[in-house]
Amino acid sequence: MTAPSPLPHEAVGLGLRRPLLPALREARSGDFDFLEAAPENWIGVGGSLGDAFAELATRYPIVFHGLSLSIGGPAPVDETFLFKVRKLMDTHRCPLYSEHLSACGDRRGQLYDLLPLPFSEEAVRHTAARIRRTQDILGQRIAIENISYYAAPFQRMTEIDFVNAVLAEADCLLLLDVNNIVVNATNHRYDASRFLAALPAERIAYLHVAGHYDEAEDLKIDTHGAAVCARVWDLLEETYRLFGPRPTLLERDFNLPPFEDLLDELGHVRRRIAPSARATSESRHAA
């Protein structure tokens, strides 16, 4: 089943980071297809930076990936922030908003980290209600991202059961982070392929692919500060075989390499997505 993605299924994208602004604006047509930005970094921004953002938004779809909503946290949903997000999305015709399936604050304020939620029925109901309210304010379904985590407090469900239960209860979309599956499968000793196959294809809006740091053979740290490794590339190919082509974003948050190196990594994504796109097209024609 085809997911309701607002992006072409073969689209590849990059994160809109301020150090990359000159290169992104000077990029050739076809270097990338969409951008992803954190709305927290652009709400209320004017001047030359605001002009640069607006100019890029006229040329490429920009999806928003939130950092601070704390969708599963205990504090009330920040509705003032969400109304600002909606205004910015409407202004620049941004097609999608996503957030992390995590908490990043308590009732006293921001903790500036993505903390795992309890894998429990109570957490499912709590988080799903907050997602539904977010969707009401934004006027569209949002996507939630499977996060990397290093501790799993109060586990009464498996991670995959928790993720799927939230998706179903909230009736939202999934931002599938392939790197995070590799990180979590290694750190928490589960089978990455089995986890992947249990996800609902019809809810996948787009994919993240990124690099991580190998602290030890059995410990990976999610950094977004390195090139994508072979195991993540392999799981990305497996994702395309299972679900068909999906919009895919290359994440790189620091240790930014030369822009041409990022484009070379995007080329790796394009080469992997192309066979699944051809296979999907051929099966449709055969049907």
Contacts in CASP RR format, 6 or more apart in sequence:
PFRMAT RR
TARGET T0000
AUTHOR 0000-0000-0000
METHOD contacts of the structure
MODEL  1
MTAPSPLPHEAVGLGLRRPLLPALREARSGDFDFLEAAPENWIGVGGSLG
DAFAELATRYPIVFHGLSLSIGGPAPVDETFLFKVRKLMDTHRCPLYSEH
LSACGDRRGQLYDLLPLPFSEEAVRHTAARIRRTQDILGQRIAIENISYY
AAPFQRMTEIDFVNAVLAEADCLLLLDVNNIVVNATNHRYDASRFLAALP
AERIAYLHVAGHYDEAEDLKIDTHGAAVCARVWDLLEETYRLFGPRPTLL
ERDFNLPPFEDLLDELGHVRRRIAPSARATSESRHAA
1 201 0 8 1.000
1 202 0 8 1.000
2 9 0 8 1.000
2 202 0 8 1.000
3 173 0 8 1.000
3 201 0 8 1.000
3 202 0 8 1.000
3 203 0 8 1.000
3 204 0 8 1.000
3 205 0 8 1.000
3 243 0 8 1.000
3 246 0 8 1.000
4 141 0 8 1.000
4 173 0 8 1.000
4 202 0 8 1.000
4 205 0 8 1.000
5 96 0 8 1.000
5 204 0 8 1.000
5 205 0 8 1.000
5 206 0 8 1.000
5 246 0 8 1.000
5 247 0 8 1.000
6 61 0 8 1.000
6 63 0 8 1.000
6 95 0 8 1.000
6 96 0 8 1.000
6 205 0 8 1.000
7 33 0 8 1.000
7 34 0 8 1.000
7 61 0 8 1.000
7 63 0 8 1.000
7 95 0 8 1.000
7 96 0 8 1.000
7 205 0 8 1.000
7 206 0 8 1.000
7 247 0 8 1.000
8 33 0 8 1.000
8 247 0 8 1.000
9 244 0 8 1.000
9 245 0 8 1.000
9 246 0 8 1.000
9 247 0 8 1.000
9 277 0 8 1.000
9 280 0 8 1.000
10 245 0 8 1.000
10 247 0 8 1.000
10 270 0 8 1.000
10 273 0 8 1.000
10 274 0 8 1.000
10 277 0 8 1.000
11 33 0 8 1.000
11 34 0 8 1.000
11 61 0 8 1.000
11 206 0 8 1.000
11 247 0 8 1.000
11 248 0 8 1.000
12 32 0 8 1.000
12 33 0 8 1.000
12 34 0 8 1.000
12 247 0 8 1.000
12 248 0 8 1.000
12 249 0 8 1.000
12 250 0 8 1.000
12 266 0 8 1.000
12 267 0 8 1.000
12 269 0 8 1.000
12 270 0 8 1.000
12 273 0 8 1.000
13 32 0 8 1.000
13 33 0 8 1.000
13 34 0 8 1.000
13 35 0 8 1.000
13 36 0 8 1.000
13 247 0 8 1.000
13 248 0 8 1.000
13 249 0 8 1.000
13 250 0 8 1.000
13 266 0 8 1.000
14 20 0 8 1.000
14 24 0 8 1.000
14 32 0 8 1.000
14 35 0 8 1.000
14 36 0 8 1.000
14 249 0 8 1.000
14 250 0 8 1.000
14 252 0 8 1.000
14 262 0 8 1.000
14 266 0 8 1.000
15 35 0 8 1.000
15 36 0 8 1.000
15 37 0 8 1.000
15 249 0 8 1.000
15 250 0 8 1.000
15 251 0 8 1.000
15 252 0 8 1.000
16 24 0 8 1.000
16 35 0 8 1.000
16 36 0 8 1.000
16 37 0 8 1.000
16 53 0 8 1.000
16 56 0 8 1.000
16 62 0 8 1.000
17 252 0 8 1.000
17 253 0 8 1.000
17 256 0 8 1.000
18 41 0 8 1.000
18 49 0 8 1.000
19 256 0 8 1.000
20 256 0 8 1.000
20 259 0 8 1.000
20 262 0 8 1.000
21 49 0 8 1.000
21 52 0 8 1.000
21 56 0 8 1.000
23 259 0 8 1.000
24 35 0 8 1.000
24 56 0 8 1.000
25 52 0 8 1.000
25 55 0 8 1.000
25 56 0 8 1.000
27 259 0 8 1.000
27 263 0 8 1.000
31 263 0 8 1.000
31 266 0 8 1.000
32 60 0 8 1.000
32 263 0 8 1.000
32 266 0 8 1.000
33 60 0 8 1.000
33 61 0 8 1.000
33 247 0 8 1.000
34 60 0 8 1.000
34 61 0 8 1.000
34 62 0 8 1.000
34 63 0 8 1.000
34 247 0 8 1.000
34 249 0 8 1.000
35 56 0 8 1.000
35 60 0 8 1.000
35 61 0 8 1.000
35 62 0 8 1.000
35 63 0 8 1.000
36 62 0 8 1.000
36 63 0 8 1.000
36 64 0 8 1.000
36 65 0 8 1.000
36 249 0 8 1.000
37 53 0 8 1.000
37 62 0 8 1.000
37 63 0 8 1.000
37 64 0 8 1.000
37 65 0 8 1.000
38 64 0 8 1.000
38 65 0 8 1.000
38 66 0 8 1.000
38 67 0 8 1.000
39 64 0 8 1.000
39 66 0 8 1.000
39 84 0 8 1.000
39 85 0 8 1.000
39 88 0 8 1.000
39 89 0 8 1.000
39 97 0 8 1.000
40 66 0 8 1.000
40 67 0 8 1.000
40 68 0 8 1.000
42 50 0 8 1.000
42 53 0 8 1.000
42 88 0 8 1.000
43 81 0 8 1.000
43 84 0 8 1.000
43 85 0 8 1.000
43 88 0 8 1.000
45 53 0 8 1.000
53 62 0 8 1.000
53 92 0 8 1.000
54 92 0 8 1.000
56 62 0 8 1.000
57 92 0 8 1.000
57 93 0 8 1.000
57 94 0 8 1.000
61 93 0 8 1.000
61 94 0 8 1.000
61 95 0 8 1.000
62 92 0 8 1.000
62 94 0 8 1.000
63 94 0 8 1.000
63 95 0 8 1.000
63 96 0 8 1.000
63 97 0 8 1.000
63 98 0 8 1.000
63 206 0 8 1.000
64 85 0 8 1.000
64 88 0 8 1.000
64 89 0 8 1.000
64 94 0 8 1.000
64 96 0 8 1.000
64 97 0 8 1.000
64 98 0 8 1.000
65 97 0 8 1.000
65 98 0 8 1.000
65 99 0 8 1.000
65 145 0 8 1.000
65 175 0 8 1.000
66 97 0 8 1.000
66 98 0 8 1.000
66 99 0 8 1.000
66 100 0 8 1.000
67 100 0 8 1.000
67 104 0 8 1.000
68 78 0 8 1.000
68 81 0 8 1.000
68 104 0 8 1.000
68 110 0 8 1.000
69 77 0 8 1.000
69 78 0 8 1.000
69 81 0 8 1.000
69 82 0 8 1.000
69 99 0 8 1.000
69 104 0 8 1.000
69 134 0 8 1.000
70 78 0 8 1.000
70 102 0 8 1.000
70 103 0 8 1.000
70 104 0 8 1.000
70 105 0 8 1.000
70 110 0 8 1.000
71 77 0 8 1.000
71 99 0 8 1.000
71 100 0 8 1.000
71 101 0 8 1.000
71 102 0 8 1.000
71 103 0 8 1.000
71 127 0 8 1.000
71 130 0 8 1.000
71 131 0 8 1.000
71 134 0 8 1.000
71 144 0 8 1.000
72 101 0 8 1.000
72 102 0 8 1.000
72 103 0 8 1.000
72 117 0 8 1.000
72 123 0 8 1.000
72 126 0 8 1.000
72 127 0 8 1.000
72 130 0 8 1.000
73 103 0 8 1.000
73 104 0 8 1.000
73 105 0 8 1.000
73 106 0 8 1.000
73 117 0 8 1.000
73 126 0 8 1.000
73 127 0 8 1.000
73 130 0 8 1.000
74 103 0 8 1.000
74 105 0 8 1.000
74 106 0 8 1.000
74 107 0 8 1.000
75 105 0 8 1.000
75 106 0 8 1.000
75 107 0 8 1.000
75 109 0 8 1.000
77 130 0 8 1.000
77 133 0 8 1.000
77 134 0 8 1.000
79 133 0 8 1.000
79 137 0 8 1.000
82 134 0 8 1.000
82 137 0 8 1.000
82 138 0 8 1.000
83 137 0 8 1.000
85 97 0 8 1.000
85 138 0 8 1.000
86 137 0 8 1.000
86 138 0 8 1.000
86 139 0 8 1.000
88 94 0 8 1.000
89 97 0 8 1.000
89 138 0 8 1.000
96 140 0 8 1.000
96 142 0 8 1.000
96 143 0 8 1.000
96 173 0 8 1.000
96 205 0 8 1.000
96 206 0 8 1.000
97 138 0 8 1.000
97 140 0 8 1.000
97 142 0 8 1.000
97 143 0 8 1.000
98 142 0 8 1.000
98 143 0 8 1.000
98 144 0 8 1.000
98 145 0 8 1.000
98 173 0 8 1.000
98 175 0 8 1.000
98 205 0 8 1.000
99 134 0 8 1.000
99 142 0 8 1.000
99 143 0 8 1.000
99 144 0 8 1.000
99 145 0 8 1.000
100 114 0 8 1.000
100 144 0 8 1.000
100 145 0 8 1.000
100 147 0 8 1.000
101 117 0 8 1.000
101 127 0 8 1.000
101 144 0 8 1.000
101 145 0 8 1.000
101 146 0 8 1.000
101 147 0 8 1.000
101 163 0 8 1.000
101 166 0 8 1.000
102 114 0 8 1.000
102 115 0 8 1.000
102 116 0 8 1.000
102 117 0 8 1.000
102 147 0 8 1.000
102 149 0 8 1.000
103 111 0 8 1.000
103 114 0 8 1.000
103 115 0 8 1.000
103 117 0 8 1.000
104 110 0 8 1.000
104 111 0 8 1.000
104 112 0 8 1.000
104 113 0 8 1.000
104 114 0 8 1.000
104 115 0 8 1.000
105 111 0 8 1.000
105 115 0 8 1.000
114 147 0 8 1.000
115 149 0 8 1.000
116 147 0 8 1.000
116 149 0 8 1.000
116 151 0 8 1.000
116 152 0 8 1.000
116 153 0 8 1.000
117 123 0 8 1.000
117 127 0 8 1.000
117 162 0 8 1.000
118 153 0 8 1.000
118 154 0 8 1.000
118 155 0 8 1.000
118 156 0 8 1.000
119 152 0 8 1.000
119 154 0 8 1.000
119 155 0 8 1.000
119 156 0 8 1.000
119 157 0 8 1.000
119 158 0 8 1.000
119 159 0 8 1.000
119 161 0 8 1.000
119 162 0 8 1.000
120 154 0 8 1.000
120 155 0 8 1.000
120 156 0 8 1.000
120 157 0 8 1.000
120 162 0 8 1.000
121 156 0 8 1.000
121 157 0 8 1.000
121 165 0 8 1.000
123 162 0 8 1.000
124 157 0 8 1.000
124 162 0 8 1.000
124 165 0 8 1.000
124 166 0 8 1.000
124 169 0 8 1.000
125 169 0 8 1.000
127 166 0 8 1.000
127 170 0 8 1.000
128 166 0 8 1.000
128 169 0 8 1.000
128 170 0 8 1.000
129 170 0 8 1.000
131 142 0 8 1.000
131 144 0 8 1.000
131 166 0 8 1.000
131 170 0 8 1.000
131 172 0 8 1.000
132 170 0 8 1.000
132 171 0 8 1.000
134 142 0 8 1.000
135 141 0 8 1.000
135 142 0 8 1.000
135 170 0 8 1.000
135 172 0 8 1.000
141 171 0 8 1.000
141 172 0 8 1.000
141 173 0 8 1.000
142 172 0 8 1.000
142 173 0 8 1.000
143 172 0 8 1.000
143 173 0 8 1.000
143 174 0 8 1.000
143 175 0 8 1.000
143 205 0 8 1.000
143 206 0 8 1.000
144 166 0 8 1.000
144 167 0 8 1.000
144 170 0 8 1.000
144 172 0 8 1.000
144 173 0 8 1.000
144 174 0 8 1.000
144 175 0 8 1.000
145 174 0 8 1.000
145 175 0 8 1.000
145 176 0 8 1.000
145 177 0 8 1.000
145 180 0 8 1.000
145 208 0 8 1.000
146 159 0 8 1.000
146 163 0 8 1.000
146 174 0 8 1.000
146 175 0 8 1.000
146 176 0 8 1.000
146 177 0 8 1.000
146 180 0 8 1.000
146 181 0 8 1.000
146 184 0 8 1.000
147 177 0 8 1.000
147 180 0 8 1.000
148 177 0 8 1.000
148 179 0 8 1.000
148 180 0 8 1.000
148 183 0 8 1.000
148 184 0 8 1.000
148 222 0 8 1.000
149 184 0 8 1.000
150 187 0 8 1.000
152 159 0 8 1.000
152 188 0 8 1.000
157 165 0 8 1.000
158 190 0 8 1.000
159 184 0 8 1.000
159 188 0 8 1.000
159 190 0 8 1.000
159 195 0 8 1.000
160 195 0 8 1.000
160 198 0 8 1.000
160 199 0 8 1.000
163 174 0 8 1.000
163 199 0 8 1.000
164 198 0 8 1.000
164 199 0 8 1.000
164 200 0 8 1.000
166 172 0 8 1.000
167 173 0 8 1.000
167 174 0 8 1.000
167 200 0 8 1.000
167 203 0 8 1.000
168 200 0 8 1.000
172 203 0 8 1.000
173 203 0 8 1.000
173 204 0 8 1.000
173 205 0 8 1.000
174 199 0 8 1.000
174 200 0 8 1.000
174 203 0 8 1.000
174 204 0 8 1.000
174 205 0 8 1.000
175 205 0 8 1.000
175 206 0 8 1.000
175 207 0 8 1.000
175 208 0 8 1.000
176 199 0 8 1.000
176 204 0 8 1.000
176 206 0 8 1.000
176 207 0 8 1.000
176 208 0 8 1.000
176 239 0 8 1.000
176 246 0 8 1.000
177 207 0 8 1.000
177 208 0 8 1.000
177 209 0 8 1.000
177 210 0 8 1.000
178 207 0 8 1.000
178 208 0 8 1.000
178 209 0 8 1.000
178 232 0 8 1.000
178 235 0 8 1.000
178 236 0 8 1.000
178 239 0 8 1.000
179 208 0 8 1.000
179 209 0 8 1.000
179 210 0 8 1.000
179 211 0 8 1.000
179 212 0 8 1.000
179 222 0 8 1.000
179 228 0 8 1.000
179 232 0 8 1.000
179 251 0 8 1.000
180 208 0 8 1.000
180 222 0 8 1.000
181 192 0 8 1.000
181 195 0 8 1.000
181 196 0 8 1.000
181 235 0 8 1.000
182 192 0 8 1.000
182 212 0 8 1.000
182 220 0 8 1.000
182 231 0 8 1.000
182 232 0 8 1.000
182 235 0 8 1.000
183 212 0 8 1.000
183 220 0 8 1.000
183 221 0 8 1.000
183 222 0 8 1.000
184 190 0 8 1.000
184 195 0 8 1.000
185 191 0 8 1.000
185 192 0 8 1.000
185 195 0 8 1.000
186 218 0 8 1.000
186 219 0 8 1.000
186 220 0 8 1.000
187 218 0 8 1.000
187 219 0 8 1.000
187 220 0 8 1.000
189 218 0 8 1.000
192 235 0 8 1.000
193 235 0 8 1.000
193 238 0 8 1.000
196 235 0 8 1.000
196 238 0 8 1.000
196 239 0 8 1.000
196 242 0 8 1.000
197 242 0 8 1.000
201 242 0 8 1.000
201 243 0 8 1.000
204 243 0 8 1.000
204 246 0 8 1.000
205 247 0 8 1.000
206 246 0 8 1.000
206 247 0 8 1.000
206 248 0 8 1.000
206 249 0 8 1.000
207 236 0 8 1.000
207 239 0 8 1.000
207 246 0 8 1.000
207 247 0 8 1.000
207 248 0 8 1.000
207 249 0 8 1.000
208 248 0 8 1.000
208 249 0 8 1.000
208 251 0 8 1.000
209 228 0 8 1.000
209 232 0 8 1.000
209 236 0 8 1.000
209 248 0 8 1.000
209 249 0 8 1.000
209 250 0 8 1.000
209 251 0 8 1.000
209 269 0 8 1.000
210 222 0 8 1.000
210 224 0 8 1.000
210 225 0 8 1.000
210 228 0 8 1.000
210 232 0 8 1.000
210 250 0 8 1.000
210 251 0 8 1.000
210 252 0 8 1.000
211 222 0 8 1.000
211 223 0 8 1.000
211 224 0 8 1.000
211 225 0 8 1.000
211 226 0 8 1.000
211 227 0 8 1.000
211 228 0 8 1.000
211 229 0 8 1.000
211 232 0 8 1.000
211 251 0 8 1.000
211 252 0 8 1.000
212 220 0 8 1.000
212 221 0 8 1.000
212 222 0 8 1.000
212 223 0 8 1.000
212 224 0 8 1.000
212 226 0 8 1.000
212 229 0 8 1.000
212 232 0 8 1.000
213 220 0 8 1.000
213 221 0 8 1.000
213 223 0 8 1.000
213 225 0 8 1.000
213 226 0 8 1.000
214 220 0 8 1.000
214 221 0 8 1.000
215 221 0 8 1.000
223 253 0 8 1.000
223 254 0 8 1.000
224 251 0 8 1.000
224 252 0 8 1.000
224 253 0 8 1.000
224 254 0 8 1.000
225 252 0 8 1.000
225 253 0 8 1.000
225 254 0 8 1.000
225 255 0 8 1.000
226 255 0 8 1.000
227 257 0 8 1.000
227 261 0 8 1.000
227 265 0 8 1.000
228 250 0 8 1.000
228 265 0 8 1.000
228 268 0 8 1.000
233 268 0 8 1.000
233 272 0 8 1.000
236 248 0 8 1.000
236 269 0 8 1.000
236 272 0 8 1.000
237 272 0 8 1.000
239 246 0 8 1.000
240 246 0 8 1.000
240 272 0 8 1.000
240 273 0 8 1.000
240 275 0 8 1.000
240 276 0 8 1.000
241 276 0 8 1.000
244 276 0 8 1.000
244 277 0 8 1.000
244 279 0 8 1.000
244 280 0 8 1.000
245 273 0 8 1.000
245 276 0 8 1.000
245 277 0 8 1.000
245 280 0 8 1.000
246 273 0 8 1.000
248 269 0 8 1.000
248 273 0 8 1.000
250 262 0 8 1.000
250 265 0 8 1.000
250 266 0 8 1.000
250 269 0 8 1.000
252 262 0 8 1.000
256 262 0 8 1.000
END
